[in-house]
Amino acid sequence: SRGLRPGQRLPAERQLAEELQVSRTSVREAIQKLVSQGILCSGRGDGTYLQAHPTAEWLRGAMAPIAGLMDADPYYRYDVLETRHALETSTAWLAAQRATAQDKAHIERCFKVMLQYQQSGHAELAARADAQFHLAIAEASHNLVLVQMMHSLFTLVLSTVERNRHDMFRLSEPQTLQELTEQHEHLMQAIVQGDAQRDGLHPVEGLEQRAHV
């Protein structure tokens, strides 16, 4: 949530414990797990830093040609939308089963921010908030590979979201924006309520529905 980049240092354990309202032991254990997963690196007396995971670096490199195709072929973004749908449906389904109370609170905050920007007509800020909302869901899936893929696709996802929302704000009826809001809220409620079987949330069902659109 701080937007830390690889190489940046995390706050001290005491500060993290106060902000998260947990014990320093819990913070230390969480850091150790993230270090073992290659997400953080920690040196004695030197603090804890965010480091780029090798898989994430590979994925970012793999996404570069796709970004070029987005610029060369405007219709390519529809393939990106299908990819987004497949990934986001999977992360939402897992998040509905695995999200912690903290995950759910974060998703709800992201939704409220997105809604505020949408209601005020700030298309670009709404688009960024939309992407953050879906990233929060991916993180709540607690699947490291899916989280890495979503982060690697962030720029690509943001590009498609910005274009789609720009068109919606410029061309669409208010009803379309209302439907978009309801879809996001439906998704959020399914995760908050732990309802992984809700209509359209299961990965297979979602892909089948997409195929008929």
Salt bridges, closest charged atoms under 4 A:
GLU13 OE1 - ARG24 NH2 3.95
GLU13 OE1 - ARG28 NH2 2.96
GLU19 OE1 - ARG2 NH2 2.58
GLU57 OE2 - ARG60 NH2 2.56
ASP71 OD1 - ARG163 NH2 3.94
GLU88 OE2 - ARG84 NE 2.92
GLU88 OE1 - HIS134 ND1 3.55
ASP103 OD2 - HIS142 NE2 2.63
GLU124 OE2 - ARG128 NE 3.78
ASP130 OD1 - HIS134 NE2 3.38
ASP130 OD2 - ARG165 NH2 2.89
ASP130 OD2 - HIS184 NE2 3.22
GLU139 OE2 - HIS151 NE2 3.30
ASP167 OD2 - ARG77 NH2 3.77
ASP167 OD1 - ARG170 NH2 3.45
ASP195 OD2 - ARG198 NE 3.23
